[in-house]
Amino acid sequence: MDSIDSLFDRYDRGRMTRRSLVQALAMLALPAKLLAQDAAPPEAPIVRGLGVNHVGLTVSDIESSYAFYHRLFGVTKGWPATNAGTGIHLDFPIGYISVDSVAEKKGVITHFSISVDDIDQDSSKRLADKINAALPDAKARAAFQANDGVSTVNLLDPDGFHVQISPKTGR
């Protein structure tokens, strides 16, 4: 209330025009939410992620991992996890777990993949360039995976986690 009295006092003494008084009173009356609309809008994401597509794990024994996840979740064996055929995909109705045993260290998450609406060989290259322009340390690169015929973008997060961007319809 003191601020309103102060405004009228300044107007009465000729230190403020009627227009300035009305503007100042309007600013006091407007909710903060409306004033915030003049602020810069939040930055749009580089690409809209839809959810986790899959996770890659290194395991000590593929068959025992399959038996565990099959018993726990009812997964089924899918296509080979790599072009060399050293691992398998454990399929869920939505998404999958990619397991492989070739890496020395076992029990490691090798990567995770985020689904996007659509991505092909051309758009994956453009997306990698866009990511690198905005986040140069991500070292994004487009890739085509012959084992499942899907184009992806692979990059690193600030802690070195391998992040993959995959189409929601792809495997």
Secondary structure, DSSP 8 states (H G I E B T S, - for coil): -HHHHHHHHHHHTTSS-HHHHHHHHHHHHS-HHHHHTTS------SS---EEEEEEEE-S-HHHHHHHHHHHH--EEEEESSTT--SEEEE-SS-EEEEE--SSS-SEEEEEEEEES---HHHHHHHHHHHHHH-GGG--EEEEETTTTEEEEEEE-TT--EEEEEETT--
